[in-house]
């Protein structure tokens, strides 16, 4: 017979689930983010890694850089807190890189651990989507044809 004890503490959000939030100029570590969301009560951990691709909108990307507004870390925390408020998050981590990046470099890593996999997928999707739409980090792309474009979160 399957157990359904939703009142077990492990089925609830952790008291302080935000384990790692950062915006850095140095290369990002998938291992660091994954370790940060380890939790014995989590049955599901979802990790998303965003990398710099060699094209966008049908054009070849030659160079790319990210810059941020001074409020970006506070906005990242606000986004994380919103995810924590809406999902039973056991642990959450998000790091974004700024500065000049190369094709293939890791630009962002987010991870969420929840009691169950479905919740982990949903919470991680919400975290990355809101980060990209609400945190003031801007992408400056230079294309191989000499054109350039700024893409912003806000």
C-alpha positions in Angstrom: 0.0 0.0 0.0 1.4 3.4 -1.0 1.9 6.0 1.8 0.5 9.5 1.4 1.7 11.5 4.3 1.6 15.0 3.0 2.0 16.4 6.5 5.5 14.9 6.7 8.1 17.8 7.0 10.0 16.5 4.0 6.9 17.1 1.8 6.9 20.8 2.7 9.2 23.6 1.6 12.4 24.0 3.6 12.6 26.8 6.1 15.5 28.5 4.2 15.6 26.9 0.7 17.6 29.6 -1.1 21.1 28.2 -1.0 23.0 30.0 -3.7 22.3 33.2 -5.7 25.1 35.0 -7.5 26.0 37.1 -10.6 29.6 36.5 -11.4 32.3 37.5 -13.9 34.1 34.2 -13.5 33.2 30.9 -15.2 30.2 29.0 -13.6 30.3 25.5 -12.1 27.4 23.1 -12.7 28.8 21.0 -9.9 28.7 23.9 -7.4 25.0 24.6 -8.2 24.1 20.9 -8.1 25.8 20.4 -4.7 24.0 23.6 -3.4 20.6 22.0 -3.9 21.3 18.7 -2.4 18.6 17.8 0.2 17.8 14.4 1.7 14.0 15.2 1.6 14.1 16.0 -2.2 12.9 13.3 -4.5 13.4 15.4 -7.6 16.1 17.9 -8.6 16.0 19.8 -11.9 19.0 21.6 -13.2 19.1 23.9 -16.2 22.3 25.0 -17.9 22.1 27.9 -20.4 25.1 28.1 -22.8 26.2 30.6 -25.5 25.2 29.3 -28.9 26.8 30.2 -32.2 23.6 31.6 -33.8 20.5 33.6 -33.0 17.6 34.6 -35.2 19.2 33.1 -38.3 22.5 35.0 -37.9 25.9 33.7 -36.8 27.0 35.0 -33.4 30.7 36.1 -33.4 30.9 37.5 -29.8 28.6 37.9 -26.8 28.7 39.8 -23.6 26.4 40.2 -20.6 26.1 43.3 -18.4 23.9 44.0 -15.4 22.1 46.7 -13.6 23.2 47.3 -10.0 19.8 46.0 -8.8 20.3 42.7 -10.6 21.2 40.6 -7.5 18.3 42.1 -5.5 15.9 41.2 -8.4 17.4 37.7 -8.6 16.6 37.2 -5.0 13.0 38.6 -5.5 12.5 36.1 -8.4 13.9 33.2 -6.2 11.7 34.2 -3.3 8.6 34.2 -5.6 9.4 30.6 -6.7 9.9 29.5 -3.1 6.6 31.0 -2.2 4.7 29.1 -4.9 6.3 25.7 -4.9 7.4 23.2 -2.1 11.1 24.0 -2.7 13.6 22.2 -0.5 16.6 23.9 -2.1 17.2 26.5 -4.9 20.3 27.9 -6.6 20.8 30.3 -9.5 24.0 31.9 -10.9 24.4 34.0 -14.0 27.6 35.1 -15.6 28.4 38.6 -16.9 31.2 39.9 -19.0 32.5 38.6 -22.3 31.7 35.0 -23.0 32.8 32.6 -25.8 30.6 30.2 -27.8 29.9 27.2 -25.6 30.5 29.0 -22.3 28.0 28.6 -19.5 25.9 31.7 -19.1 23.4 30.6 -16.5 22.8 27.7 -14.2 19.7 27.2 -12.1 18.6 24.3 -10.0 15.6 23.4 -7.8 15.0 20.4 -5.5 11.5 19.5 -4.4 9.9 16.5 -2.8 8.7 15.2 -6.2 10.0 15.5 -9.8 6.9 17.3 -11.2 7.2 20.1 -8.7 11.0 20.3 -9.3 10.5 20.6 -13.1 7.8 23.3 -12.7 9.7 25.3 -10.1 12.9 25.2 -12.2 11.1 26.3 -15.3 9.5 29.2 -13.5 12.9 30.2 -12.0 14.7 30.3 -15.3 11.8 32.0 -17.2 11.3 34.7 -14.6 15.1 35.2 -14.3 15.3 35.8 -18.0 12.3 38.1 -18.1 12.7 40.1 -14.9 16.3 40.3 -13.8 18.0 43.3 -15.4 20.8 41.4 -17.2 21.4 42.4 -20.8 23.0 40.4 -23.6 25.0 42.2 -26.3 25.5 40.0 -29.4 27.8 40.8 -32.2 27.1 38.9 -35.4 29.6 37.7 -38.0 28.1 40.1 -40.6 29.2 43.1 -38.4 25.7 43.9 -37.0 25.0 43.8 -33.3 22.0 43.6 -31.0 21.1 44.2 -27.3 18.7 41.8 -25.7 17.4 42.7 -22.3 15.4 41.2 -19.5 13.4 44.3 -18.8 
